Amino acid sequence: MPYVMIDNKKCTGCRMCELACSAWHEGAYRPSVARLHVDVEPTSAHVRGHTCLQTACAKCEEACPVEAIERHPITVRAVGLEPVEGYVLKVNEDLCTGCGVCYDVCPQGVIHEHPERKVAFKCDLCDGEPQCVAFCQNPHVLAIDVRQSKAEKAAAAPA
């Protein structure tokens, strides 16, 4: 299950990832509509990144009453990393009613209502080429990681 992870100990808080994300998805540099976000505490310089864990969490998918959050196969390619295959959760805007149930269950707080379209929006790994990784000024901050859920580990274990 590929997903973008921000290393809070190495992130400088420049927020270039938010700009790259919003530019790719919205065609404008608007961090308010980025699919990930970084909180920076100015007095302590503490940085905390918030990203979607995709199918490793999937609480939004489970909670959606109209099944508007769908799994799609994906191959993630990022500079300097081997391709990673898995699934990404995408919002089907044609089905989404904007009810907000998914916003409430997201433990990372990264699925929101789009301010213009009034539907849920979240990270979709930029269709396999995450712009946050591509434009990160510190290449050690963002990394694509593959995790297995307990169910997948159990299914893969020899009987």
DOSEDREN-173258 format. One line per 2 residues: for each residue x, y, z of C-alpha. Coordinates in Angstrom, 2 decimals. Layout:
<rs>
X:Y:Z  ...
</rs>
This chain:
<rs>
0.00:0.00:0.00  1.87:3.07:-1.14
1.43:6.36:0.62  3.40:9.54:1.16
4.96:9.93:4.57  6.45:13.14:5.97
9.34:12.60:8.37  8.52:15.10:11.10
12.09:15.04:12.43  13.64:16.00:9.09
10.96:18.25:7.58  11.97:21.91:7.58
8.38:23.17:7.29  8.96:24.98:3.98
5.56:23.75:2.73  6.81:23.25:-0.82
4.88:19.94:-0.78  1.60:21.83:-0.25
2.36:24.20:-3.14  3.30:21.36:-5.49
0.17:19.42:-4.55  -2.22:22.32:-5.04
-0.56:23.35:-8.31  -0.88:19.83:-9.75
-4.49:19.31:-8.67  -5.90:22.84:-8.89
-3.61:24.60:-11.35  -2.80:27.25:-8.72
-0.54:27.64:-5.71  -3.22:27.34:-3.01
-2.08:25.39:0.04  -5.66:25.52:1.36
-6.61:22.93:-1.26  -3.51:20.74:-0.95
-4.19:17.07:-0.27  -1.61:17.00:2.53
-0.57:19.63:5.04  2.23:20.58:7.36
1.75:22.27:10.74  4.66:24.37:11.93
4.80:25.67:15.52  6.74:28.94:15.11
7.94:29.24:18.69  9.34:25.71:18.96
9.93:24.99:15.25  8.06:21.69:15.78
6.82:20.32:12.45  4.02:17.81:12.00
3.03:16.46:8.62  -0.43:15.13:7.86
-0.87:12.71:4.96  -3.40:10.11:3.87
-2.47:6.54:4.78  -4.55:5.31:1.84
-5.68:1.67:2.20  -3.58:1.16:5.35
-6.32:3.11:7.14  -9.37:3.30:4.82
-11.76:4.58:7.52  -13.15:7.10:5.02
-13.90:4.32:2.53  -15.64:2.22:5.18
-17.72:5.15:6.46  -18.91:6.56:3.12
-22.65:5.92:2.95  -22.76:6.17:-0.87
-19.50:4.28:-1.60  -18.00:7.35:-3.29
-14.50:6.50:-2.02  -13.14:3.84:-4.30
-9.97:1.73:-4.51  -7.95:2.03:-7.68
-4.78:0.08:-8.57  -1.74:2.30:-8.85
1.97:2.15:-9.56  3.79:4.96:-7.80
6.95:6.27:-9.40  9.05:8.78:-7.51
12.52:10.05:-8.31  15.18:7.90:-6.66
12.76:5.19:-5.52  11.77:1.86:-7.00
8.20:1.76:-8.38  5.66:0.71:-5.75
2.40:-1.04:-6.65  -0.75:-1.04:-4.58
-4.06:0.74:-4.26  -5.06:4.34:-3.77
-8.35:5.62:-2.39  -10.01:8.12:-4.72
-13.16:10.16:-4.30  -15.65:9.66:-7.11
-17.00:13.22:-7.30  -20.02:12.09:-9.31
-21.16:9.92:-6.38  -20.04:12.10:-3.47
-22.86:13.96:-1.74  -20.59:16.08:0.47
-22.22:14.65:3.60  -18.99:14.94:5.62
-19.02:11.52:7.25  -15.55:10.78:5.87
-14.16:14.05:7.26  -15.22:13.07:10.75
-13.64:9.59:10.71  -10.27:10.49:9.18
-7.67:10.13:11.96  -5.14:12.16:9.94
-7.56:15.01:9.23  -6.66:15.05:5.53
-10.01:14.57:3.81  -12.03:17.76:3.51
-14.81:19.42:1.57  -13.53:21.14:-1.54
-14.40:24.84:-1.16  -15.76:25.25:-4.70
-16.99:21.81:-5.71  -18.53:20.97:-2.30
-17.38:17.33:-2.46  -14.74:15.44:-0.49
-11.16:15.67:-1.68  -8.04:13.81:-0.56
-4.64:12.61:-1.70  -4.67:10.38:-4.76
-0.86:10.15:-5.06  -1.07:12.35:-8.16
-1.98:9.34:-10.31  1.31:7.67:-9.42
3.73:10.61:-9.61  3.43:12.38:-6.23
4.32:16.01:-6.78  5.05:16.53:-3.09
7.95:14.10:-3.38  9.13:15.52:-6.71
9.29:19.10:-5.43  10.46:18.51:-1.86
13.53:20.68:-1.23  14.89:18.10:1.23
14.85:14.69:-0.49  15.08:12.93:2.87
11.80:14.36:4.14  9.24:12.58:1.98
9.35:8.93:1.09  7.00:6.41:-0.39
6.56:3.56:2.02  4.81:0.24:1.60
3.00:-1.25:4.56  0.82:-4.30:4.82
-2.38:-4.43:6.79  -2.87:-7.26:9.30
-5.34:-8.90:6.91  -2.83:-8.85:4.05
-0.08:-10.26:6.29  -2.38:-13.06:7.41
-3.38:-13.86:3.81  0.26:-14.00:2.73
1.38:-16.22:5.63  1.91:-19.89:4.83
-0.85:-22.13:6.19
</rs>
